[in-house]
Amino acid sequence: MTPTPSSIYIWHLVFVVAVILLLLYLDRMSTSPILAIANRWVRWFSCSFGISYLAFIFEWSARPFWVLVLSAFLSWFLLETIYNWIAISALSRSPVPLFPKFEINRSGDEWPAQRRFIGLREWLRREGFERLAAIRAEIIDTVVLRLSVYQNSDGTIRMQVMFLPHRSGRMSVCFIIFSQARDGSRLVTDNYFLPYGGFYPENWSVERKPLIISPERLLDRHRARMARFGLPFDALDDDPLTELNDQQRILERINVDLGFLFPRHLHEEHGKITQQGRYRFWKELWLLNYFGCPIVK
């Protein structure tokens, strides 16, 4: 039996919807930033071509197919931009702290009991890193940020291993590596893949590489930057918790001074993030989501 044109179109519609739902599921379940970026691009193109194809074959529009594809492509960008702006505005007025206060983790859940994380801990030991502290910050009632702080044998490199809860229920991990030069400058290398959007102190040299998943490659990159920096590095002897909370206060103050954040007494009226800050946050969110490129200036 030869399928009729209408039945073929129905199967085309079912296929397009199935692809879109599959991509949405993969994007939700993925903890890899590289896979997440690929999923977003494939989803964007699939939806643009799929919707345009349906509009073309069902003659919903008399415009050429390429015009339909371009219109759908730009419409996706517009809708996602509106969604992200609403989310950023909600974040600005939410009780979620942008620079949370950390405390010692005494709950015993510092390190997830998964094979890949156990292998990471063994790699840190082989590299000569010693555990200094387990730290946590409660973002909201059900979301807790956990850090394990390690330092190399001569004290010139400190690494924060940050465990981030994922919306799928799994755990993501990223690394923040830093060293302190003798003149007070700070060298920071990380693969933090969430948007920050704000500013850093002038004496911080920050390089964010969210697409470098391997801690070995990230550590090698940091050591290469240390070699090129041209200044001697001092041993880090500050208490990890005190040092981290001091960093949070410094970053918050600088971002208020430079117009990314409102002062605390204006939060109730205006929210936490200024219009300039919301634009920077949206810009970095978009660049991270589709290119893996953060803003560091």
Sine and cosine of phi, psi and omega as CSV:
sin_phi,cos_phi,sin_psi,cos_psi,sin_omega,cos_omega
0.00,0.00,0.80,-0.59,-0.03,-1.00
-0.99,0.15,0.79,-0.61,0.00,-1.00
-0.92,0.40,0.61,-0.80,0.04,-1.00
-0.98,0.20,0.38,-0.92,0.04,-1.00
-0.83,0.55,-0.61,0.79,-0.02,-1.00
-0.91,0.41,-0.62,0.78,0.01,-1.00
-0.93,0.37,-0.57,0.82,0.06,-1.00
-0.89,0.45,-0.68,0.73,0.00,-1.00
-0.90,0.43,-0.61,0.79,0.03,-1.00
-0.89,0.45,-0.68,0.74,0.04,-1.00
-0.91,0.41,-0.58,0.81,0.09,-1.00
-0.87,0.48,-0.69,0.72,0.01,-1.00
-0.89,0.46,-0.70,0.71,0.02,-1.00
-0.88,0.48,-0.67,0.75,-0.01,-1.00
-0.90,0.44,-0.71,0.71,0.00,-1.00
-0.88,0.47,-0.71,0.70,0.01,-1.00
-0.89,0.45,-0.65,0.76,0.01,-1.00
-0.90,0.44,-0.67,0.74,0.02,-1.00
-0.89,0.46,-0.70,0.72,-0.01,-1.00
-0.89,0.46,-0.69,0.72,0.01,-1.00
-0.91,0.41,-0.62,0.78,0.03,-1.00
-0.90,0.44,-0.68,0.73,0.00,-1.00
-0.92,0.39,-0.62,0.78,0.07,-1.00
-0.88,0.47,-0.64,0.77,0.02,-1.00
-0.91,0.40,-0.70,0.71,0.00,-1.00
-0.90,0.44,-0.63,0.77,0.02,-1.00
-0.90,0.43,-0.59,0.81,0.00,-1.00
-0.95,0.31,-0.60,0.80,-0.10,-1.00
-1.00,0.06,-0.33,0.94,-0.09,-1.00
-0.96,0.29,0.70,-0.71,0.14,-0.99
-0.96,-0.29,-0.03,1.00,0.03,-1.00
-1.00,0.00,0.83,-0.56,0.02,-1.00
-0.89,0.45,-0.53,0.85,0.00,-1.00
-0.92,0.39,-0.73,0.69,0.03,-1.00
-0.91,0.42,-0.61,0.79,0.02,-1.00
-0.90,0.44,-0.66,0.75,0.04,-1.00
-0.89,0.45,-0.72,0.69,0.02,-1.00
-0.86,0.50,-0.67,0.75,0.01,-1.00
-0.89,0.46,-0.65,0.76,-0.02,-1.00
-0.91,0.42,-0.68,0.74,0.01,-1.00
-0.91,0.42,-0.70,0.72,0.01,-1.00
-0.90,0.44,-0.65,0.76,0.02,-1.00
-0.90,0.44,-0.68,0.74,-0.01,-1.00
-0.88,0.47,-0.76,0.65,-0.01,-1.00
-0.93,0.37,-0.64,0.77,-0.01,-1.00
-0.89,0.46,-0.70,0.71,0.01,-1.00
-0.91,0.41,-0.67,0.74,-0.02,-1.00
-0.89,0.46,-0.75,0.66,-0.01,-1.00
-0.95,0.31,-0.62,0.78,-0.04,-1.00
-0.91,0.42,-0.75,0.67,0.00,-1.00
-0.91,0.42,-0.64,0.77,0.02,-1.00
-0.91,0.42,-0.62,0.79,0.01,-1.00
-0.90,0.44,-0.69,0.72,0.01,-1.00
-0.90,0.43,-0.67,0.75,0.04,-1.00
-0.89,0.45,-0.55,0.83,-0.04,-1.00
-0.96,0.29,-0.74,0.67,-0.09,-1.00
-0.96,0.28,-0.50,0.87,0.04,-1.00
-1.00,-0.01,0.04,1.00,0.06,-1.00
0.84,0.55,0.68,0.73,0.09,-1.00
-0.96,0.28,-0.35,0.94,0.02,-1.00
-0.59,-0.81,0.54,-0.84,0.01,-1.00
-1.00,-0.03,0.04,1.00,-0.03,-1.00
-0.96,0.27,0.39,-0.92,0.04,-1.00
-0.87,0.49,0.41,-0.91,-0.06,-1.00
-0.87,0.50,-0.66,0.75,-0.03,-1.00
-0.91,0.41,-0.52,0.86,0.06,-1.00
-0.93,0.37,-0.64,0.77,0.04,-1.00
-0.89,0.45,-0.67,0.74,0.01,-1.00
-0.89,0.45,-0.72,0.69,0.00,-1.00
-0.89,0.46,-0.66,0.75,0.01,-1.00
-0.90,0.43,-0.68,0.74,0.02,-1.00
-0.92,0.39,-0.61,0.79,0.00,-1.00
-0.89,0.45,-0.73,0.68,0.00,-1.00
-0.94,0.34,-0.55,0.83,0.03,-1.00
-0.91,0.42,-0.63,0.78,0.06,-1.00
-0.87,0.49,-0.71,0.70,0.02,-1.00
-0.87,0.50,-0.68,0.73,-0.01,-1.00
-0.90,0.43,-0.71,0.70,-0.01,-1.00
-0.91,0.42,-0.65,0.76,0.02,-1.00
-0.92,0.39,-0.60,0.80,0.05,-1.00
-0.89,0.46,-0.70,0.71,0.03,-1.00
-0.88,0.48,-0.70,0.72,0.01,-1.00
-0.88,0.48,-0.71,0.71,-0.02,-1.00
-0.92,0.40,-0.62,0.79,0.03,-1.00
-0.91,0.42,-0.64,0.77,0.05,-1.00
-0.90,0.44,-0.67,0.74,0.00,-1.00
-0.90,0.43,-0.66,0.75,0.01,-1.00
-0.91,0.40,-0.65,0.76,0.05,-1.00
-0.89,0.45,-0.63,0.77,0.04,-1.00
-0.91,0.41,-0.65,0.76,0.05,-1.00
-0.88,0.47,-0.66,0.75,-0.03,-1.00
-0.87,0.49,-0.56,0.83,-0.05,-1.00
-0.98,-0.20,0.06,1.00,-0.02,-1.00
-1.00,0.08,0.23,-0.97,0.07,-1.00
-0.98,0.19,0.03,1.00,-0.01,-1.00
-0.92,0.39,0.85,-0.53,-0.01,-1.00
-0.97,0.25,0.72,-0.70,0.05,-1.00
-0.98,0.21,-0.47,0.88,0.05,-1.00
-0.78,-0.63,0.98,0.19,-0.12,-0.99
-0.93,0.38,0.40,-0.92,0.08,-1.00
-1.00,0.01,0.74,-0.67,-0.04,-1.00
-0.99,-0.11,0.38,-0.92,0.05,-1.00
-0.59,-0.80,0.25,-0.97,0.04,-1.00
-0.91,0.42,0.71,-0.71,0.01,-1.00
-1.00,0.07,0.95,-0.31,-0.01,-1.00
-0.95,-0.32,0.16,0.99,-0.10,-0.99
-1.00,0.09,-0.20,0.98,0.02,-1.00
0.99,0.16,0.18,0.98,-0.01,-1.00
-0.94,-0.35,0.54,0.84,-0.08,-1.00
-0.87,0.49,-0.72,0.70,-0.17,-0.98
-0.88,-0.47,0.87,-0.49,0.02,-1.00
-0.87,0.49,0.66,-0.75,-0.04,-1.00
-1.00,0.07,0.92,0.39,0.05,-1.00
-0.80,-0.60,0.49,-0.87,-0.12,-0.99
-0.84,0.54,-0.69,0.72,-0.06,-1.00
-0.92,0.40,-0.52,0.85,0.02,-1.00
-0.98,0.21,-0.53,0.85,0.09,-1.00
-0.91,0.42,-0.66,0.75,0.07,-1.00
-0.89,0.45,-0.57,0.82,0.05,-1.00
-0.90,0.43,-0.67,0.74,0.00,-1.00
-0.91,0.42,-0.61,0.79,0.05,-1.00
-0.92,0.39,-0.60,0.80,0.04,-1.00
-0.90,0.44,-0.64,0.77,0.03,-1.00
-0.88,0.48,-0.64,0.76,0.04,-1.00
-0.90,0.43,-0.68,0.74,0.00,-1.00
-0.90,0.44,-0.54,0.84,0.01,-1.00
-0.98,0.18,-0.03,1.00,0.03,-1.00
1.00,0.08,0.31,0.95,0.02,-1.00
-1.00,0.03,0.67,-0.74,0.01,-1.00
-0.92,-0.39,0.69,-0.72,0.00,-1.00
-0.95,0.32,0.75,-0.66,0.01,-1.00
-0.97,-0.24,-0.65,0.76,-0.10,-1.00
-0.28,-0.96,0.40,-0.92,0.18,-0.98
-0.91,-0.40,0.80,-0.59,-0.14,-0.99
-0.76,-0.64,0.50,-0.87,0.03,-1.00
-0.61,-0.79,0.38,-0.92,0.13,-0.99
-0.62,-0.78,0.75,-0.66,0.02,-1.00
-1.00,0.02,0.90,-0.43,-0.02,-1.00
-0.99,0.16,-0.84,0.55,0.20,-0.98
-0.70,-0.72,-0.05,-1.00,-0.13,-0.99
-0.83,0.55,-0.61,0.79,-0.10,-0.99
-0.96,-0.27,0.02,1.00,-0.04,-1.00
-0.84,-0.54,0.87,-0.49,-0.01,-1.00
-0.83,-0.56,0.75,-0.66,0.05,-1.00
-1.00,-0.09,0.81,-0.59,-0.06,-1.00
-0.89,-0.45,0.69,-0.73,0.03,-1.00
-0.78,-0.63,0.62,-0.79,0.22,-0.98
-0.90,-0.44,0.79,-0.61,-0.09,-1.00
-0.96,-0.26,0.79,-0.61,-0.01,-1.00
-0.82,-0.58,0.41,-0.91,0.02,-1.00
-0.62,-0.79,0.59,-0.81,-0.03,-1.00
-0.97,0.23,0.08,-1.00,-0.18,-0.98
-0.90,0.43,-0.58,0.81,-0.01,-1.00
-1.00,-0.06,0.03,1.00,0.11,-0.99
0.98,0.19,0.12,0.99,-0.06,-1.00
-1.00,0.03,-0.21,0.98,0.00,-1.00
-0.77,-0.63,0.82,-0.58,0.09,-1.00
-0.88,-0.47,0.70,-0.72,-0.04,-1.00
-0.84,-0.54,0.79,-0.62,0.12,-0.99
-0.98,-0.19,0.88,-0.47,0.07,-1.00
-1.00,-0.08,0.93,-0.36,-0.13,-0.99
-0.96,-0.28,0.83,-0.56,0.04,-1.00
-0.98,-0.20,0.85,-0.53,-0.07,-1.00
-0.91,-0.41,0.81,-0.59,0.06,-1.00
-0.92,0.39,0.70,-0.71,-0.01,-1.00
-0.98,-0.19,0.44,-0.90,-0.04,-1.00
-0.90,0.44,-0.34,0.94,0.03,-1.00
-0.99,0.17,-0.13,0.99,-0.07,-1.00
0.99,-0.13,-0.21,0.98,0.05,-1.00
-0.99,0.11,0.03,-1.00,-0.06,-1.00
-0.89,-0.45,0.73,-0.68,0.11,-0.99
-0.98,-0.22,0.37,-0.93,0.00,-1.00
-0.71,-0.71,0.63,-0.77,0.13,-0.99
-0.64,-0.77,0.22,-0.98,-0.15,-0.99
-0.78,-0.63,0.72,-0.69,0.09,-1.00
-0.87,-0.49,0.91,-0.41,-0.06,-1.00
-0.92,-0.39,0.74,-0.67,0.00,-1.00
-0.56,-0.83,0.39,-0.92,0.04,-1.00
-0.65,-0.76,0.44,-0.90,-0.04,-1.00
-0.91,-0.42,0.87,-0.49,0.04,-1.00
-0.97,0.22,0.33,-0.94,-0.07,-1.00
-0.90,0.44,-0.44,0.90,0.00,-1.00
-1.00,0.06,0.13,0.99,0.02,-1.00
0.99,-0.10,-0.13,0.99,0.03,-1.00
-0.94,0.35,0.51,-0.86,-0.01,-1.00
-0.87,-0.49,0.75,-0.66,0.02,-1.00
-0.96,-0.28,0.86,-0.51,-0.08,-1.00
-0.82,-0.57,0.76,-0.65,0.08,-1.00
-0.76,-0.65,0.82,-0.57,-0.02,-1.00
-0.57,-0.83,0.20,-0.98,0.11,-0.99
-0.84,-0.54,0.55,0.83,0.02,-1.00
-0.89,0.46,0.83,-0.56,-0.17,-0.99
-0.96,-0.29,0.09,1.00,0.07,-1.00
-1.00,-0.10,0.48,-0.88,-0.02,-1.00
-0.92,0.39,0.64,-0.77,0.08,-1.00
-0.93,-0.36,-0.80,0.60,0.14,-0.99
0.98,0.20,-0.36,0.93,-0.10,-1.00
-1.00,0.01,-0.28,-0.96,-0.07,-1.00
-0.94,-0.34,0.34,-0.94,0.06,-1.00
-0.89,-0.45,0.36,-0.93,0.09,-1.00
-0.86,0.51,0.46,-0.89,-0.05,-1.00
-0.89,0.46,-0.51,0.86,-0.04,-1.00
-1.00,0.00,0.23,0.97,0.11,-0.99
-0.98,-0.20,0.76,-0.65,0.14,-0.99
-0.96,-0.29,0.97,-0.25,-0.15,-0.99
-0.94,-0.33,0.74,-0.67,0.13,-0.99
-0.79,-0.62,0.88,-0.47,0.00,-1.00
-0.95,-0.31,0.81,-0.59,-0.03,-1.00
-0.77,-0.64,0.97,0.24,-0.08,-1.00
-0.91,0.42,-0.31,0.95,0.00,-1.00
-1.00,0.05,-0.11,0.99,0.10,-1.00
-1.00,0.04,0.99,-0.15,-0.05,-1.00
-0.99,0.16,-0.55,0.84,-0.09,-1.00
-0.95,0.30,0.81,-0.58,0.08,-1.00
-0.91,0.42,-0.50,0.87,0.04,-1.00
-0.88,0.47,-0.74,0.67,-0.01,-1.00
-0.91,0.41,-0.63,0.78,0.00,-1.00
-0.92,0.40,-0.66,0.75,0.03,-1.00
-0.91,0.41,-0.66,0.76,0.06,-1.00
-0.87,0.49,-0.64,0.77,0.01,-1.00
-0.91,0.41,-0.65,0.76,0.03,-1.00
-0.90,0.43,-0.68,0.73,0.03,-1.00
-0.90,0.44,-0.61,0.80,0.06,-1.00
-0.91,0.42,-0.62,0.78,0.06,-1.00
-0.91,0.42,-0.63,0.78,0.06,-1.00
-0.87,0.49,-0.66,0.75,-0.01,-1.00
-0.91,0.41,-0.55,0.84,-0.02,-1.00
-1.00,0.08,-0.24,0.97,-0.15,-0.99
-0.91,0.41,-0.54,0.84,0.09,-1.00
0.99,0.11,0.19,0.98,0.02,-1.00
-0.75,-0.66,0.51,-0.86,0.08,-1.00
-0.95,0.31,0.46,-0.89,-0.02,-1.00
-0.92,-0.39,0.66,-0.75,0.01,-1.00
-1.00,-0.01,0.39,-0.92,0.10,-1.00
-0.94,0.33,0.68,-0.74,0.01,-1.00
-1.00,0.06,0.90,-0.44,-0.03,-1.00
-0.86,-0.50,0.15,0.99,0.03,-1.00
-0.95,0.31,0.47,-0.88,0.12,-0.99
-0.90,0.43,0.77,-0.63,-0.09,-1.00
-0.84,0.54,-0.65,0.76,-0.03,-1.00
-0.93,0.36,-0.73,0.69,0.02,-1.00
-0.88,0.47,-0.69,0.73,-0.02,-1.00
-0.89,0.45,-0.65,0.76,-0.02,-1.00
-0.93,0.37,-0.69,0.73,0.02,-1.00
-0.93,0.36,-0.54,0.84,0.10,-0.99
-0.89,0.45,-0.66,0.75,0.07,-1.00
-0.85,0.52,-0.70,0.72,-0.02,-1.00
-0.87,0.49,-0.68,0.73,0.00,-1.00
-0.92,0.40,-0.65,0.76,0.02,-1.00
-0.89,0.45,-0.72,0.69,-0.01,-1.00
-0.90,0.44,-0.66,0.75,0.01,-1.00
-0.90,0.43,-0.68,0.73,-0.02,-1.00
-0.90,0.44,-0.69,0.73,0.00,-1.00
-0.90,0.44,-0.64,0.77,-0.03,-1.00
-0.95,0.30,-0.42,0.91,0.16,-0.99
-0.95,0.31,-0.72,0.70,-0.03,-1.00
-0.89,0.46,-0.57,0.82,-0.07,-1.00
-1.00,-0.08,0.10,1.00,0.16,-0.99
1.00,0.04,0.21,0.98,0.07,-1.00
-0.99,0.16,-0.59,0.81,-0.02,-1.00
-0.87,-0.49,0.48,-0.88,0.19,-0.98
-0.99,0.17,0.48,-0.87,0.16,-0.99
-0.86,0.52,0.40,-0.92,-0.11,-0.99
-0.86,0.52,-0.57,0.82,-0.06,-1.00
-0.95,0.32,-0.16,0.99,0.03,-1.00
-0.97,-0.25,0.00,1.00,-0.07,-1.00
-0.88,0.47,-0.66,0.75,-0.06,-1.00
-0.91,0.42,-0.58,0.81,-0.05,-1.00
-0.99,0.11,-0.67,0.74,-0.14,-0.99
-0.92,-0.40,-0.16,0.99,-0.17,-0.99
1.00,0.02,-0.04,-1.00,-0.06,-1.00
-1.00,0.06,-0.58,0.81,-0.17,-0.98
-0.97,-0.25,0.74,-0.67,0.04,-1.00
-0.95,0.30,0.14,-0.99,0.06,-1.00
-0.89,0.46,-0.66,0.75,0.06,-1.00
-0.88,0.47,-0.67,0.74,0.02,-1.00
-0.90,0.43,-0.63,0.78,0.01,-1.00
-0.91,0.41,-0.60,0.80,0.05,-1.00
-0.91,0.42,-0.71,0.70,0.02,-1.00
-0.88,0.47,-0.65,0.76,0.00,-1.00
-0.90,0.44,-0.72,0.69,0.02,-1.00
-0.88,0.47,-0.68,0.74,-0.02,-1.00
-0.88,0.48,-0.71,0.70,-0.01,-1.00
-0.94,0.35,-0.60,0.80,0.05,-1.00
-0.86,0.51,-0.70,0.71,-0.01,-1.00
-0.92,0.39,-0.69,0.72,0.00,-1.00
-0.90,0.44,-0.64,0.77,0.04,-1.00
-0.93,0.38,-0.68,0.73,-0.06,-1.00
-0.90,0.43,-0.55,0.84,-0.13,-0.99
-0.90,-0.44,-0.26,0.97,0.00,-1.00
-0.74,-0.68,-0.18,0.98,-0.04,-1.00
0.93,0.37,0.46,0.89,-0.06,-1.00
-0.92,-0.40,0.91,-0.41,0.06,-1.00
-1.00,0.06,0.16,-0.99,0.14,-0.99
-0.98,-0.19,0.81,-0.59,-0.02,-1.00
-0.86,-0.51,0.16,0.99,0.02,-1.00
-0.87,-0.50,0.00,0.00,0.00,0.00
